[in-house]
Every structure is written in structure tokens, then in C-alpha cells.
Amino acid sequence: MGLYPSVIYDDLDLKLVGVTMKPGSENINVFLDKHTVFEGKMTFEGILHLDGKVEGEIFNSGTLIMGETAVIKGKLRVNALILNGRVEGEVNAKERVEIHSKGKMYGTLFAPILVIQDGGIFEGDCKMVAISEDETHLEGVRIEI
């Protein structure tokens, strides 16, 4: 067994606790390798690096990094998503979404910032939501097209 064991769960709610990220830290708190298959609802804090397959929901108060072999079918609610794999479903990112050259997103996306590198694919609907929930700073703003 390696440093990061493979995990297989079926119809299970998994809450990863005790993996909080220290301010300014860029260490990966949770790693699920390419042999991981997960069905259900996953909640965690910090940085999750996923190379496996997930069907269900992921809720993260940090960053989700998807490797090239990662596949998610379902709903994501994260602070930030770095996509090198494939997502089919709905993504709601509080801060930003980056679709890298090997990344593929099919579905609905809500994020204040969207970056798509050359070769990255996005097919679906996108709503660029405000970073802050307080949109009073937009009162009286007139946009002409």
C-alpha cells in the first residue's frame, strides 16, 4: 500500500475533517488517486487533489484540483476549481474556475472568474456571479452595448 491508499465507497456520506488549510498554505490536504471510485456526498476543507472518479456531490471550502484522469458527474460547490480532467454537471465556484488545456467541462457553471486555456473545453451555460453577495455597488450603474 502506498502513501495514499485507494478508496472505494458506495452510497456513503463522507466528511473529511481535520484537514483544514493554514492561511497561505499550498499543501494538498487530501489526495484521491486514479483508482478511487466514490459515489455519494463528499465534504472537506483545504485542498483536494482528485485523480479518480466521483459521482455525486462535492462541497469544499478550499480548492479542488482535478488531474487528467479525474471524472466528476454531479454537483460541485467549491471556492476554486482547477480542471485538468472532466466534469459533467453543475459547478458553483465562489472565487474562480480554471479549465486547463486537458480540462473538459459540460454543464452549468457559476463563478466570478473563468479562465480557459488553449485546448480547454467548456460546453454549457455560464453565469458570472459577483464575488461578493452584496451587489449594492452596482446600483445606478448603466451599461450601454
Beta strands, then each sheet from edge to edge (+ up, - down):
strand 1: 8-15
strand 2: 30-32
strand 3: 37-44
strand 4: 47-50
strand 5: 53-60
strand 6: 63-66
strand 7: 71-83
strand 8: 86-99
strand 9: 104-110
strand 10: 114-116
strand 11: 121-127
sheet 1: 1+ 3+ 5+ 7+ 6+ 4+ 2+
sheet 2: 1+ 3+ 5+ 7+ 8+ 9+ 11+
sheet 3: 1+ 3+ 5+ 7+ 8+ 10+
end
